[in-house]
Amino acid sequence: MDIRLDRDLTDHRIISLLQEHLRDMARHSPPESIHALDLDGLRRPELSFWTVWDGDDLLGCGALKQLDAAHGEIKSMRTANAHRRRGVAAAMLRHLLDQAAARSYRRLSLETGSMAAFEPARRLYASFGFDFCGPFDSYVDDPNSVFMTRLL
């Protein structure tokens, strides 16, 4: 697996994967509880976006948002449906943790869904040492959201 920084998010395969991600979020979450970012949101300067490749096959993606000098947030973690159960998400999560450490973040947090469809994601994050926490940054309590954090 080759993890690449993407600066412009213009590749049609990346756009398709992100559209798949947003459709999936809409299928499992009410509109007011969807915190997934669109292309413009992912192009913001406080975000870095990476993709995971196997040759020309796009396997997944993930982003890191700087909340402040010591705190980052994981955004847009996604494995393409055709490549699930191959370790893509774990590889991306390791990469994001390494990037957060290289940036000297002391904490890394995330928001994910509370519904059953998000259970595999919650298990993955827990296996990497993330613990449940309350809302952070601009999030508010929401029965459809789960917040997790990890000290680095």
N, C-alpha and C positions, 0 to 999 in steps of 0.2 A: 504494500500500500504506500502510495506517494501522497503526502499532504502538502498542498500548495497554498500560499497566500494569494488571494484574488483581490485585486484593487478596484476593478470596475464592474464586476458582475454582469458582463454583457454576453457571455457564452450562452447559447440557446439551451445547452444541457443544464447549466446552473439555473437558468430562469425556469425551466420545466420542473426541476427538483423543488425549487422554492414555491412554485405554484402547487405542486403536489402537497407540500408541507402545509400551505395555507388552506387548501381544500380539506385536508385531514383535520386540521384544527377546527374548521367550521363544522365538520361532521360530528365532532365530539364535544364541542364547547359552545355555550351561548355566545352571541356576538360581543356582549359587554365583558366577557372573560377571556377573550382571545388577545394574547400579548405578543404573538408572533409578529415579526417585522416584515414589511414588504421590501421591495428592492430599494426604494429611496431611503427607508429607515436603515437598511444595512449598509448604505453608502455614507452614512454620517461619519464625521472625522473621529469620533470617540469609539468607533467600532473597527475591529479587524475581523476579516472573514476568510476562512480556509475551506478548501475542498479536499476530498479524499478520492484518489484515482487508482485504478488498476489499468494501466495502459491508457486507452481512450475511454474506458468506462468510468463514469462518475458514480462513486459509491455513496457519498454522503457529504455533509458539510457541518460547520459549526462556527460560531462567532464569539468574540470576547469584547465586552463593552466596559470601558473604564468609567466607573462611578465616581471615584476620586483617586488620589494618589496611592491609596492602600487597599482599595476595594474594587473588585471586578465582578462582572456578571456574565454568565454563560447565556448565549442567545442562539436561537436557530439551529440547535442540534437536530440533525435529521439523517437517517439512513434511507437511501432509496429502497422502495418496497422490494425491488428485485434482488437486493443484496443484503437483506436482513439475515441475522444469525451467522455472520461471518467475522464478527469482531470489529466492525467499522466504527460503531459508536464508542467502544472502549478505546480504540486507537485515537479517535478524535478527542475524547475526554482526557487521555494522557497528554496529548499535545497541548490542549488548552490549559491544563494544570502546569505544564512546563513553561508555557508562555506567561502565565500569571506569576509564576515564581521569578522568571527572568525580568519581569517588570517590577519586582519587589512588592507585589500585592501581599497583604497580610491576610486577606479574606477573599473568598470566591463564593458567590451566591447564585441562585437560579430560581426561576419560577417554572412550574410545570402543572399539568392538570391533576385534579383530584379523582377523576373518573377512572373506571377499570381499564380503559384503553391506555392510560398513562402508567399503569403499574410496572411494566417492564422498564420504563425510564426511571421511575422512582427506585426500583431495585438496583439498577445500574449505578445511579448516583450514590445510594447508600453503600454499595460495595466499594466505592472509592472514598469513603469516609465522610460523605455529606450527611449532615443531621438536619432534622426538621427545625424550622425557626419561624418567626413571625415575618410579616411583610417588611420589606426594605426599600430603600430609595423612594420612588413615588407610588409603589404598590399599596393597596389597601386590603383589609381582610375581605376574602371572597370565598364562599364555600366551594367554588369550582377551581380554586388555585391551591397549590401546595408550594411552600417556600422552603428551600434547603440552603445550607451554607456549610463551608468548611474553612477552618483556619489553615493557613499555609506556613 
